[in-house]
Amino acid sequence: MPKRALVEHRPWLAASVLAAVAYYFLRSEPLSDGLLVSLKGAGAALLAVYAWQRCGVRDAKILSLVMALSALGDVLIEYSLEYGGGAFFLSHLAAMTLYLGNRREHPTSSQKTAAAALLLLTPLVCWLLSRDLGITFYGLSLGGMAATAWMSRFSRYRVGLGALLFVVSDWLIFARIGYPSGAAIYALLIWPLYYAGQFLIATGVVQTLRKELDAEN
């Protein structure tokens, strides 16, 4: 969709992208902490509004909750890794509720294997990167979110891929704890991977739900 059409027909989505890009390029500038944190939280918060406005069904409202909790996590993590992680933990639980309620009817054996690998390997990698039990416990919810997204009826090229990008961005956060020598590279990649993942998840779920609504009308 051309940029002008995006602004006219998906204003909340366009605003989310602008906020996310602005945060990424301004985060090293001498701006007030409040402004930067607000920009950071606005990315996912506006995705929550987008989901709520674009589709009125129950699943879209759950998606909106997922994004709202993620926005809260984006803000809180600037002050406390534990509080921010707690908000994201709740976000993953909400996401699993959404995906489990939209399971793929006939998954292939390869899809089942990939989902099992995500469920088991995600917390294992979290442990290997951080050597922290709390982060490993959080990794269980992260892996559960990714595994259920992969097994859902939503597009794996959007929602499944978005969940994978989210996992990788979190791994990079935890790598800063265990392997701080690469912190500069991690800092360049974490936000783009995270936001791209959230964007793909939000638009992928909404696209499926909107197609179904249009087909019914």
Secondary structure, DSSP 8 states (H G I E B T S, - for coil): --HHHHHHH-HHHHHHHHHHHHHHHHTTSS--HHHHHHHHHHHHHHHHHHHHHH--SHHHHHHHHHHHHHHHHHHHTTT-HHHHHHHHHHHHHHHHHHHHTTB-SS--HHHHHHHHHHHHHHHHHHHHHH--HHHHHHHHHHHHHHHHHHHBSS-IIIIIHHHHHHHHHHHHHHHHHH-GGGHHHHHHHHHHHHHHHHHHHHHHHHHHHHHHHHHH-
